[in-house]
Amino acid sequence: MIVKTEVNLFIRSIVHAANEIMGSREAKKVLNAVGAFSVVNDGALGKDAPDFLSDLGNEFAIRFQRNTAKYLMERIGCASFEFLRKNGFAFRNFVGFEDIYSFSSTPTKDLLEMLARVLTVYTGLDIRSFFQKDQVFFLEIDIREDESFSSDLYLLFFAGVLRAVGSWIDSGKAYSIMIADHTIGRMDHKRVFLKILD
């Protein structure tokens, strides 16, 4: 179940990120169009968080074209994570975590599992974290048959979150992002991968 205060914090992080990246005047136009301020001011979201992210991506695409929308969504994901890391209770448990552990360590795996749980609470999507060999990890997002979003641009938000997590753990490394679909039975899994390049 999504708690109203957590949704409010999540949307506030996006408002903060959009203001930081676009400037408050331009951000306000886009955020008004997708109803962000009704959450910040009234604490109520008239749509599910995944629909909100999808609508935000579409609004960017309408105003700035799809490639720019992808870039903006990823940047907002990065900046939103930074806001949540500093203001979200769960992430404050990891203060002092930076530059201590490698990606293969148990504390890092614990952090990424917690990230998946927190994003599940904030968005209402079923999100899990996984590790692969060669320093690759990914978030897997379940999309059921009865769920459909108006675009896949919301996935770039999660790509930005992963990039920010990578930079937080080790800012000296470069990272590559990839998004892929994987279908099992009646479930469509969207996977957002982060690969360490060096």
Secondary structure, DSSP 8 states (H G I E B T S, - for coil): ---HHHHHHHHHHHHHHHHHHH-HHHHHHHHHHTTHHHHHHHS--SS-HHHHHHHHHHHHHHHH-HHHHHHHHHHHHHHHHHHHHHH-HHHHTTTT-TTTS-TTSHHHHHHHHHHHHHHHHHH-SEEEEEEETTTEEEEEEEEETT---S-STHHHHHHHHHHHHHHHH-TTS-EEEEEEEEEETTEEEEEEEEEE--
